[in-house]
Amino acid sequence: MPANYQRFIDAVRNGVQAEPSFRHAAELQKVLDLAVVSDEKRAELSTHADMQ
């Protein structure tokens, strides 16, 4: 299993974005952050996608 820095270098050299992409990881982090806030507030929170 290549380390993250090696995967980044390979993506730059090859011009191919690795999966999962940064965008995917950022969206996943939003969900995780909502889960933490929801737990702290003891309330269900809506995601941005639910509001559309």
PQR file with spaces between the fields and no chain letter, atoms N, CA, C, O and H, PARSE charges and radii, in Angstrom:
ATOM       1  N    MET     1       0.850   -1.172    0.000 -0.4000 1.5000
ATOM       2  CA   MET     1       0.000    0.000    0.000 -0.0000 2.0000
ATOM       3  C    MET     1       0.893    1.231    0.000  0.5500 1.7000
ATOM       4  O    MET     1       1.630    1.461    0.960 -0.5500 1.4000
ATOM       5  N    PRO     2       0.838    2.023   -1.060 -0.5600 1.5000
ATOM       6  CA   PRO     2       1.685    3.215   -1.114  0.2800 2.0000
ATOM       7  C    PRO     2       1.213    4.281   -0.112  0.5500 1.7000
ATOM       8  O    PRO     2       0.020    4.420    0.158 -0.5500 1.4000
ATOM       9  N    ALA     3       2.168    5.011    0.418 -0.4000 1.5000
ATOM      10  CA   ALA     3       1.857    6.101    1.345 -0.0000 2.0000
ATOM      11  C    ALA     3       1.168    7.237    0.577  0.5500 1.7000
ATOM      12  O    ALA     3       1.264    7.318   -0.647 -0.5500 1.4000
ATOM      13  H    ALA     3       3.137    4.898    0.199  0.4000 1.0000
ATOM      14  N    ASN     4       0.485    8.095    1.303 -0.4000 1.5000
ATOM      15  CA   ASN     4      -0.243    9.199    0.666 -0.0000 2.0000
ATOM      16  C    ASN     4       0.666   10.079   -0.174  0.5500 1.7000
ATOM      17  O    ASN     4       0.292   10.481   -1.276 -0.5500 1.4000
ATOM      18  H    ASN     4       0.407    8.029    2.298  0.4000 1.0000
ATOM      19  N    TYR     5       1.862   10.386    0.334 -0.4000 1.5000
ATOM      20  CA   TYR     5       2.759   11.247   -0.437 -0.0000 2.0000
ATOM      21  C    TYR     5       3.169   10.576   -1.744  0.5500 1.7000
ATOM      22  O    TYR     5       3.338   11.253   -2.758 -0.5500 1.4000
ATOM      23  H    TYR     5       2.166   10.059    1.229  0.4000 1.0000
ATOM      24  N    GLN     6       3.328    9.268   -1.731 -0.4000 1.5000
ATOM      25  CA   GLN     6       3.707    8.558   -2.952 -0.0000 2.0000
ATOM      26  C    GLN     6       2.554    8.562   -3.954  0.5500 1.7000
ATOM      27  O    GLN     6       2.773    8.717   -5.155 -0.5500 1.4000
ATOM      28  H    GLN     6       3.191    8.719   -0.907  0.4000 1.0000
ATOM      29  N    ARG     7       1.341    8.394   -3.465 -0.4000 1.5000
ATOM      30  CA   ARG     7       0.169    8.453   -4.346 -0.0000 2.0000
ATOM      31  C    ARG     7       0.035    9.841   -4.968  0.5500 1.7000
ATOM      32  O    ARG     7      -0.312    9.969   -6.142 -0.5500 1.4000
ATOM      33  H    ARG     7       1.163    8.268   -2.489  0.4000 1.0000
ATOM      34  N    PHE     8       0.314   10.884   -4.173 -0.4000 1.5000
ATOM      35  CA   PHE     8       0.257   12.256   -4.685 -0.0000 2.0000
ATOM      36  C    PHE     8       1.298   12.459   -5.784  0.5500 1.7000
ATOM      37  O    PHE     8       0.989   13.005   -6.843 -0.5500 1.4000
ATOM      38  H    PHE     8       0.597   10.780   -3.220  0.4000 1.0000
ATOM      39  N    ILE     9       2.517   12.022   -5.534 -0.4000 1.5000
ATOM      40  CA   ILE     9       3.595   12.156   -6.519 -0.0000 2.0000
ATOM      41  C    ILE     9       3.236   11.412   -7.800  0.5500 1.7000
ATOM      42  O    ILE     9       3.427   11.938   -8.896 -0.5500 1.4000
ATOM      43  H    ILE     9       2.767   11.578   -4.674  0.4000 1.0000
ATOM      44  N    ASP    10       2.725   10.206   -7.672 -0.4000 1.5000
ATOM      45  CA   ASP    10       2.325    9.420   -8.846 -0.0000 2.0000
ATOM      46  C    ASP    10       1.231   10.134   -9.644  0.5500 1.7000
ATOM      47  O    ASP    10       1.259   10.138  -10.875 -0.5500 1.4000
ATOM      48  H    ASP    10       2.570    9.779   -6.782  0.4000 1.0000
ATOM      49  N    ALA    11       0.265   10.740   -8.937 -0.4000 1.5000
ATOM      50  CA   ALA    11      -0.820   11.450   -9.619 -0.0000 2.0000
ATOM      51  C    ALA    11      -0.285   12.653  -10.382  0.5500 1.7000
ATOM      52  O    ALA    11      -0.721   12.922  -11.501 -0.5500 1.4000
ATOM      53  H    ALA    11       0.242   10.736   -7.938  0.4000 1.0000
ATOM      54  N    VAL    12       0.663   13.383   -9.781 -0.4000 1.5000
ATOM      55  CA   VAL    12       1.253   14.542  -10.458 -0.0000 2.0000
ATOM      56  C    VAL    12       2.048   14.097  -11.684  0.5500 1.7000
ATOM      57  O    VAL    12       1.939   14.693  -12.755 -0.5500 1.4000
ATOM      58  H    VAL    12       1.017   13.164   -8.872  0.4000 1.0000
ATOM      59  N    ARG    13       2.837   13.058  -11.517 -0.4000 1.5000
ATOM      60  CA   ARG    13       3.660   12.568  -12.636 -0.0000 2.0000
ATOM      61  C    ARG    13       2.809   12.048  -13.779  0.5500 1.7000
ATOM      62  O    ARG    13       3.108   12.307  -14.945 -0.5500 1.4000
ATOM      63  H    ARG    13       2.925   12.573  -10.646  0.4000 1.0000
ATOM      64  N    ASN    14       1.754   11.320  -13.459 -0.4000 1.5000
ATOM      65  CA   ASN    14       0.930   10.683  -14.481 -0.0000 2.0000
ATOM      66  C    ASN    14      -0.201   11.573  -14.986  0.5500 1.7000
ATOM      67  O    ASN    14      -0.811   11.282  -16.014 -0.5500 1.4000
ATOM      68  H    ASN    14       1.511   11.109  -12.512  0.4000 1.0000
ATOM      69  N    GLY    15      -0.479   12.645  -14.271 -0.4000 1.5000
ATOM      70  CA   GLY    15      -1.574   13.525  -14.656 -0.0000 2.0000
ATOM      71  C    GLY    15      -2.945   12.912  -14.439  0.5500 1.7000
ATOM      72  O    GLY    15      -3.926   13.349  -15.042 -0.5500 1.4000
ATOM      73  H    GLY    15       0.017   12.882  -13.435  0.4000 1.0000
ATOM      74  N    VAL    16      -3.018   11.905  -13.584 -0.4000 1.5000
ATOM      75  CA   VAL    16      -4.286   11.221  -13.312 -0.0000 2.0000
ATOM      76  C    VAL    16      -4.588   11.342  -11.825  0.5500 1.7000
ATOM      77  O    VAL    16      -3.782   10.967  -10.974 -0.5500 1.4000
ATOM      78  H    VAL    16      -2.221   11.550  -13.094  0.4000 1.0000
ATOM      79  N    GLN    17      -5.768   11.875  -11.536 -0.4000 1.5000
ATOM      80  CA   GLN    17      -6.157   12.038  -10.148 -0.0000 2.0000
ATOM      81  C    GLN    17      -6.504   10.690   -9.547  0.5500 1.7000
ATOM      82  O    GLN    17      -7.250    9.907  -10.134 -0.5500 1.4000
ATOM      83  H    GLN    17      -6.423   12.180  -12.228  0.4000 1.0000
ATOM      84  N    ALA    18      -5.962   10.431   -8.387 -0.4000 1.5000
ATOM      85  CA   ALA    18      -6.201    9.166   -7.700 -0.0000 2.0000
ATOM      86  C    ALA    18      -7.599    9.170   -7.081  0.5500 1.7000
ATOM      87  O    ALA    18      -8.178   10.230   -6.840 -0.5500 1.4000
ATOM      88  H    ALA    18      -5.355   11.067   -7.910  0.4000 1.0000
ATOM      89  N    GLU    19      -8.120    8.002   -6.834 -0.4000 1.5000
ATOM      90  CA   GLU    19      -9.398    7.858   -6.147 -0.0000 2.0000
ATOM      91  C    GLU    19      -9.136    7.320   -4.757  0.5500 1.7000
ATOM      92  O    GLU    19      -8.281    6.444   -4.624 -0.5500 1.4000
ATOM      93  H    GLU    19      -7.650    7.142   -7.030  0.4000 1.0000
ATOM      94  N    PRO    20      -9.793    7.766   -3.733 -0.5600 1.5000
ATOM      95  CA   PRO    20     -10.804    8.806   -3.805  0.2800 2.0000
ATOM      96  C    PRO    20     -10.160   10.171   -4.033  0.5500 1.7000
ATOM      97  O    PRO    20      -9.037   10.424   -3.599 -0.5500 1.4000
ATOM      98  N    SER    21     -10.876   11.025   -4.707 -0.4000 1.5000
ATOM      99  CA   SER    21     -10.376   12.357   -5.017 -0.0000 2.0000
ATOM     100  C    SER    21     -10.424   13.247   -3.767  0.5500 1.7000
ATOM     101  O    SER    21     -11.061   12.910   -2.770 -0.5500 1.4000
ATOM     102  H    SER    21     -11.789   10.820   -5.060  0.4000 1.0000
ATOM     103  N    PHE    22      -9.743   14.374   -3.849 -0.4000 1.5000
ATOM     104  CA   PHE    22      -9.786   15.326   -2.750 -0.0000 2.0000
ATOM     105  C    PHE    22     -11.217   15.803   -2.521  0.5500 1.7000
ATOM     106  O    PHE    22     -11.655   15.941   -1.379 -0.5500 1.4000
ATOM     107  H    PHE    22      -9.225   14.648   -4.660  0.4000 1.0000
ATOM     108  N    ARG    23     -11.947   16.054   -3.614 -0.4000 1.5000
ATOM     109  CA   ARG    23     -13.339   16.506   -3.490 -0.0000 2.0000
ATOM     110  C    ARG    23     -14.176   15.475   -2.732  0.5500 1.7000
ATOM     111  O    ARG    23     -14.970   15.835   -1.862 -0.5500 1.4000
ATOM     112  H    ARG    23     -11.592   15.942   -4.542  0.4000 1.0000
ATOM     113  N    HIS    24     -13.999   14.210   -3.057 -0.4000 1.5000
ATOM     114  CA   HIS    24     -14.742   13.151   -2.366 -0.0000 2.0000
ATOM     115  C    HIS    24     -14.383   13.142   -0.881  0.5500 1.7000
ATOM     116  O    HIS    24     -15.260   13.029   -0.024 -0.5500 1.4000
ATOM     117  H    HIS    24     -13.354   13.918   -3.763  0.4000 1.0000
ATOM     118  N    ALA    25     -13.109   13.261   -0.588 -0.4000 1.5000
ATOM     119  CA   ALA    25     -12.666   13.261    0.804 -0.0000 2.0000
ATOM     120  C    ALA    25     -13.214   14.469    1.561  0.5500 1.7000
ATOM     121  O    ALA    25     -13.591   14.347    2.727 -0.5500 1.4000
ATOM     122  H    ALA    25     -12.396   13.353   -1.284  0.4000 1.0000
ATOM     123  N    ALA    26     -13.263   15.639    0.908 -0.4000 1.5000
ATOM     124  CA   ALA    26     -13.798   16.837    1.548 -0.0000 2.0000
ATOM     125  C    ALA    26     -15.279   16.670    1.853  0.5500 1.7000
ATOM     126  O    ALA    26     -15.737   17.076    2.921 -0.5500 1.4000
ATOM     127  H    ALA    26     -12.957   15.738   -0.039  0.4000 1.0000
ATOM     128  N    GLU    27     -16.035   16.078    0.930 -0.4000 1.5000
ATOM     129  CA   GLU    27     -17.463   15.838    1.162 -0.0000 2.0000
ATOM     130  C    GLU    27     -17.667   14.844    2.306  0.5500 1.7000
ATOM     131  O    GLU    27     -18.574   15.010    3.122 -0.5500 1.4000
ATOM     132  H    GLU    27     -15.662   15.748    0.063  0.4000 1.0000
ATOM     133  N    LEU    28     -16.839   13.832    2.361 -0.4000 1.5000
ATOM     134  CA   LEU    28     -16.917   12.863    3.455 -0.0000 2.0000
ATOM     135  C    LEU    28     -16.614   13.538    4.786  0.5500 1.7000
ATOM     136  O    LEU    28     -17.262   13.244    5.790 -0.5500 1.4000
ATOM     137  H    LEU    28     -16.103   13.697    1.698  0.4000 1.0000
ATOM     138  N    GLN    29     -15.635   14.441    4.803 -0.4000 1.5000
ATOM     139  CA   GLN    29     -15.294   15.149    6.040 -0.0000 2.0000
ATOM     140  C    GLN    29     -16.461   16.000    6.516  0.5500 1.7000
ATOM     141  O    GLN    29     -16.684   16.122    7.720 -0.5500 1.4000
ATOM     142  H    GLN    29     -15.108   14.680    3.987  0.4000 1.0000
ATOM     143  N    LYS    30     -17.209   16.590    5.588 -0.4000 1.5000
ATOM     144  CA   LYS    30     -18.393   17.376    5.968 -0.0000 2.0000
ATOM     145  C    LYS    30     -19.395   16.503    6.718  0.5500 1.7000
ATOM     146  O    LYS    30     -19.962   16.926    7.726 -0.5500 1.4000
ATOM     147  H    LYS    30     -17.028   16.490    4.610  0.4000 1.0000
ATOM     148  N    VAL    31     -19.607   15.298    6.230 -0.4000 1.5000
ATOM     149  CA   VAL    31     -20.546   14.373    6.879 -0.0000 2.0000
ATOM     150  C    VAL    31     -20.051   14.006    8.271  0.5500 1.7000
ATOM     151  O    VAL    31     -20.829   13.966    9.224 -0.5500 1.4000
ATOM     152  H    VAL    31     -19.147   14.954    5.411  0.4000 1.0000
ATOM     153  N    LEU    32     -18.762   13.741    8.383 -0.4000 1.5000
ATOM     154  CA   LEU    32     -18.192   13.403    9.693 -0.0000 2.0000
ATOM     155  C    LEU    32     -18.312   14.576   10.662  0.5500 1.7000
ATOM     156  O    LEU    32     -18.634   14.383   11.834 -0.5500 1.4000
ATOM     157  H    LEU    32     -18.130   13.774    7.609  0.4000 1.0000
ATOM     158  N    ASP    33     -18.055   15.793   10.176 -0.4000 1.5000
ATOM     159  CA   ASP    33     -18.189   16.980   11.027 -0.0000 2.0000
ATOM     160  C    ASP    33     -19.626   17.162   11.495  0.5500 1.7000
ATOM     161  O    ASP    33     -19.863   17.493   12.657 -0.5500 1.4000
ATOM     162  H    ASP    33     -17.793   15.950    9.223  0.4000 1.0000
ATOM     163  N    LEU    34     -20.594   16.945   10.591 -0.4000 1.5000
ATOM     164  CA   LEU    34     -22.003   17.033   10.976 -0.0000 2.0000
ATOM     165  C    LEU    34     -22.356   16.007   12.048  0.5500 1.7000
ATOM     166  O    LEU    34     -23.139   16.291   12.954 -0.5500 1.4000
ATOM     167  H    LEU    34     -20.401   16.676    9.647  0.4000 1.0000
ATOM     168  N    ALA    35     -21.780   14.824   11.941 -0.4000 1.5000
ATOM     169  CA   ALA    35     -22.048   13.777   12.933 -0.0000 2.0000
ATOM     170  C    ALA    35     -21.547   14.204   14.310  0.5500 1.7000
ATOM     171  O    ALA    35     -22.220   13.970   15.314 -0.5500 1.4000
ATOM     172  H    ALA    35     -21.144   14.593   11.205  0.4000 1.0000
ATOM     173  N    VAL    36     -20.376   14.825   14.362 -0.4000 1.5000
ATOM     174  CA   VAL    36     -19.824   15.286   15.638 -0.0000 2.0000
ATOM     175  C    VAL    36     -20.700   16.383   16.232  0.5500 1.7000
ATOM     176  O    VAL    36     -21.034   16.338   17.416 -0.5500 1.4000
ATOM     177  H    VAL    36     -19.830   15.015   13.546  0.4000 1.0000
ATOM     178  N    VAL    37     -21.071   17.362   15.420 -0.4000 1.5000
ATOM     179  CA   VAL    37     -21.916   18.463   15.899 -0.0000 2.0000
ATOM     180  C    VAL    37     -23.283   17.930   16.327  0.5500 1.7000
ATOM     181  O    VAL    37     -23.818   18.346   17.354 -0.5500 1.4000
ATOM     182  H    VAL    37     -20.799   17.398   14.458  0.4000 1.0000
ATOM     183  N    SER    38     -23.837   17.027   15.555 -0.4000 1.5000
ATOM     184  CA   SER    38     -25.128   16.442   15.880 -0.0000 2.0000
ATOM     185  C    SER    38     -25.075   15.740   17.233  0.5500 1.7000
ATOM     186  O    SER    38     -25.993   15.866   18.044 -0.5500 1.4000
ATOM     187  H    SER    38     -23.402   16.689   14.720  0.4000 1.0000
ATOM     188  N    ASP    39     -24.005   15.010   17.466 -0.4000 1.5000
ATOM     189  CA   ASP    39     -23.849   14.316   18.744 -0.0000 2.0000
ATOM     190  C    ASP    39     -23.711   15.319   19.893  0.5500 1.7000
ATOM     191  O    ASP    39     -24.302   15.137   20.957 -0.5500 1.4000
ATOM     192  H    ASP    39     -23.260   14.908   16.807  0.4000 1.0000
ATOM     193  N    GLU    40     -22.933   16.372   19.673 -0.4000 1.5000
ATOM     194  CA   GLU    40     -22.738   17.376   20.718 -0.0000 2.0000
ATOM     195  C    GLU    40     -24.045   18.083   21.060  0.5500 1.7000
ATOM     196  O    GLU    40     -24.318   18.355   22.229 -0.5500 1.4000
ATOM     197  H    GLU    40     -22.452   16.520   18.809  0.4000 1.0000
ATOM     198  N    LYS    41     -24.854   18.380   20.040 -0.4000 1.5000
ATOM     199  CA   LYS    41     -26.111   19.094   20.255 -0.0000 2.0000
ATOM     200  C    LYS    41     -27.276   18.150   20.551  0.5500 1.7000
ATOM     201  O    LYS    41     -28.364   18.585   20.928 -0.5500 1.4000
ATOM     202  H    LYS    41     -24.633   18.159   19.090  0.4000 1.0000
ATOM     203  N    ARG    42     -27.026   16.850   20.374 -0.4000 1.5000
ATOM     204  CA   ARG    42     -28.077   15.843   20.546 -0.0000 2.0000
ATOM     205  C    ARG    42     -29.273   16.151   19.666  0.5500 1.7000
ATOM     206  O    ARG    42     -30.423   16.056   20.094 -0.5500 1.4000
ATOM     207  H    ARG    42     -26.142   16.497   20.068  0.4000 1.0000
ATOM     208  N    ALA    43     -28.975   16.527   18.413 -0.4000 1.5000
ATOM     209  CA   ALA    43     -30.028   16.883   17.467 -0.0000 2.0000
ATOM     210  C    ALA    43     -29.659   16.384   16.084  0.5500 1.7000
ATOM     211  O    ALA    43     -28.483   16.246   15.746 -0.5500 1.4000
ATOM     212  H    ALA    43     -28.040   16.604   18.066  0.4000 1.0000
ATOM     213  N    GLU    44     -30.689   16.116   15.290 -0.4000 1.5000
ATOM     214  CA   GLU    44     -30.463   15.709   13.908 -0.0000 2.0000
ATOM     215  C    GLU    44     -30.245   16.950   13.059  0.5500 1.7000
ATOM     216  O    GLU    44     -31.022   17.902   13.137 -0.5500 1.4000
ATOM     217  H    GLU    44     -31.643   16.228   15.565  0.4000 1.0000
ATOM     218  N    LEU    45     -29.189   16.945   12.246 -0.4000 1.5000
ATOM     219  CA   LEU    45     -28.866   18.073   11.385 -0.0000 2.0000
ATOM     220  C    LEU    45     -29.043   17.682    9.933  0.5500 1.7000
ATOM     221  O    LEU    45     -28.860   16.518    9.575 -0.5500 1.4000
ATOM     222  H    LEU    45     -28.558   16.172   12.183  0.4000 1.0000
ATOM     223  N    SER    46     -29.397   18.639    9.094 -0.4000 1.5000
ATOM     224  CA   SER    46     -29.549   18.404    7.667 -0.0000 2.0000
ATOM     225  C    SER    46     -28.227   18.642    6.953  0.5500 1.7000
ATOM     226  O    SER    46     -27.453   19.523    7.328 -0.5500 1.4000
ATOM     227  H    SER    46     -29.545   19.584    9.385  0.4000 1.0000
ATOM     228  N    THR    47     -27.979   17.849    5.926 -0.4000 1.5000
ATOM     229  CA   THR    47     -26.825   18.085    5.069 -0.0000 2.0000
ATOM     230  C    THR    47     -27.224   19.104    4.028  0.5500 1.7000
ATOM     231  O    THR    47     -28.412   19.372    3.849 -0.5500 1.4000
ATOM     232  H    THR    47     -28.608   17.134    5.621  0.4000 1.0000
ATOM     233  N    HIS    48     -26.260   19.674    3.341 -0.4000 1.5000
ATOM     234  CA   HIS    48     -26.533   20.651    2.286 -0.0000 2.0000
ATOM     235  C    HIS    48     -27.405   20.032    1.202  0.5500 1.7000
ATOM     236  O    HIS    48     -28.291   20.696    0.663 -0.5500 1.4000
ATOM     237  H    HIS    48     -25.295   19.456    3.487  0.4000 1.0000
ATOM     238  N    ALA    49     -27.162   18.775    0.882 -0.4000 1.5000
ATOM     239  CA   ALA    49     -27.931   18.090   -0.165 -0.0000 2.0000
ATOM     240  C    ALA    49     -29.403   17.958    0.239  0.5500 1.7000
ATOM     241  O    ALA    49     -30.282   17.990   -0.622 -0.5500 1.4000
ATOM     242  H    ALA    49     -26.442   18.236    1.320  0.4000 1.0000
ATOM     243  N    ASP    50     -29.677   17.811    1.532 -0.4000 1.5000
ATOM     244  CA   ASP    50     -31.066   17.688    1.996 -0.0000 2.0000
ATOM     245  C    ASP    50     -31.825   18.996    1.836  0.5500 1.7000
ATOM     246  O    ASP    50     -33.052   18.989    1.734 -0.5500 1.4000
ATOM     247  H    ASP    50     -28.963   17.785    2.231  0.4000 1.0000
ATOM     248  N    MET    51     -31.119   20.114    1.812 -0.4000 1.5000
ATOM     249  CA   MET    51     -31.759   21.423    1.750 -0.0000 2.0000
ATOM     250  C    MET    51     -32.137   21.804    0.328  0.5500 1.7000
ATOM     251  O    MET    51     -32.886   22.762    0.134 -0.5500 1.4000
ATOM     252  H    MET    51     -30.122   20.120    1.895  0.4000 1.0000
ATOM     253  N    GLN    52     -31.644   21.088   -0.667 -0.4000 1.5000
ATOM     254  CA   GLN    52     -31.909   21.440   -2.070 -0.0000 2.0000
ATOM     255  C    GLN    52     -33.190   20.817   -2.551  0.5500 1.7000
ATOM     256  O    GLN    52     -33.572   21.004   -3.706 -0.5500 1.4000
ATOM     257  H    GLN    52     -31.035   20.310   -0.510  0.4000 1.0000
